[in-house]
Each structure stands twice: as C-alpha cells, then as structure tokens.
Amino acid sequence: MSKPSLYSAIDLDEPVTLDYDEAFEALCSGEVKAEHGLLRWGSNYTFLVTVRHGDLKFMGVYKPRIGERPLWDFPDGTLCQRETASYVLSEMLGWYLVPPTILREGPRGIGSLQVFIHHDPNQHYFSFQEREDYSNILPQLQKMALFDAINNNADRKGGHCLIDESVRLWGIDHGLCFHPAHKLRTVIWDFAGQAIPADLLKVLQAVCQKLNNKSDEHRIQLEGLIAPHEMASLQARLDKLVQTGKYPLPGPGPNRPWPAI
C-alpha cells in the first residue's frame, strides 16, 4: 500500500495537504512552537501546536510526558511512548492507520508529536453508517479492529476514529495500548468472531515474521518504546490472531470504553 497524503491545517480554518515523508521529517527536525491551547477532550494535557520545517508549516498534536495523569494500571510517564509505538506498529503493518507520530523534545519536555488530521469532528464511528460512502469506510474499519486487537487498545472511542477529506480512516489517542494483560476496550465490535479476510491475515503472518527478526527496524523501534514483557505479549496476541484466523470476541470484563465517543 502506498503512503497516503496527509490532510492537516496551517490553522484550524486553513487546510493543507502534506506529503507523508516530508511531514514525518518535519516532525523529527522541525521547530515546535506557537501553542494554540489545550485540546479539551482528553484527560491528559494535549496541546495543538505549529510545526515548522523550512517552508513547510502545519499543525501538530503534542502530548508532553509531564502532562500525563498517573494511572493505576499503566507505568507512569509511558503514555507518550505508547502513542509512538502505535504509529510504529501501523507502519509495520503497512496500513497507515495512525498519523505520523514521533517521541521528541518539545516546549514542555519530551512527549509524543503527531500530525494533526483536518477533519469534521461531527464525523466519527457512530455516524459512519449514515454516510453514502460507508462501503469505502467498512474495509478500513476491518483493519482498525485488527490493529486494536494487536496493540490491545484499552480506549478505542468512537471519536478516536477520524475521516479525512479523501475518506481515509485515521486512528488517534493510543496512549492506553500495549498492556500485557487483556484490556481490549473498543466500540468496533462489528466483526467479532468473523473470519479475518485472507489479504489481512497474510499481512499479520508477515508481521509475525518481522517480530521474530531481531534486526527488523520496526521491531528495534518498538523495543525502545515498550517493555520486554509488553513485546512478548504483543507477539502472543498476534500469534493467536494468526492461529485462530478470526476477530476476537469481547472478553468477560469491561470491553467498551467510557464515554463511548
């Protein structure tokens, strides 16, 4: 799958189209400044910022480690790493479900920095079926459901599913992922118990091989972001999906996030 164009913004009222690789390079090497304030829908500090690199300028989502709220079940100060690890996993799968995301120093210290996707906030998972182009979104949701099962997403709310101007699905807010214990909480149970499509299963098989290769670039990146026992659990979840060939069923505990949007 070729890398998609990115629909971001120079400010909230000025959309801009970005080359994927150029945007990633800007995240890595560009200036991060001009905070536009807090994004209010999260429980952790999340800032809308401007990223500049040469003549390129666009908006980014910056989540500093210092602004993370302590949780009883996730190690302190690791949510920004999990945000970045989810991007790496998305790249490893070749599905490009997560906007380019890196871990770097910013105005408030180290944190995750992600390309802001320009979107209509009134469009989310619970409104997709009302769209005339839902048939284009459905296969992307199939990938998203598998992605969340692999990274053990404990917080896939409906509002964490964005649709851009090209009807591409993007997933955001991946701080609560990669826990070693089963914590899959998602609104996307549409495919529970169904057979994984053959083309997607083939991708999962290929990623299994990559995770077994200690010199694989993506594996090395993941090892720098999540703990060894979390890597082992990631491998186990992926192996199980390949062995069963089916989407997981909801577990006995909480299996939907709150609030749902």
Secondary structure, 3 states (H helix, E strand, C coil): CCCCCEEEEEECCEEEEECHHHHHHHHHHCEEECCCCECCCCCCCCEEEEEEECCEEEEEEEEEHHHCCCCCCCCCCCHHHHHHHHHHHHHHHCCCCCCCEEEEEECCEEEEEEECCCCCCCCCHHHHHHCCCHHHHHHHHHHHHHHHHHHCCCCECHHHEEECCCCCEEECCCCCCCCCCCCCCECCCCCCCCECCHHHHHHHHHHHHHHHCCCCHHHHHHHCCCCHHHHHHHHHHHHHHHHHCECCCCCCCCCCCCCCC
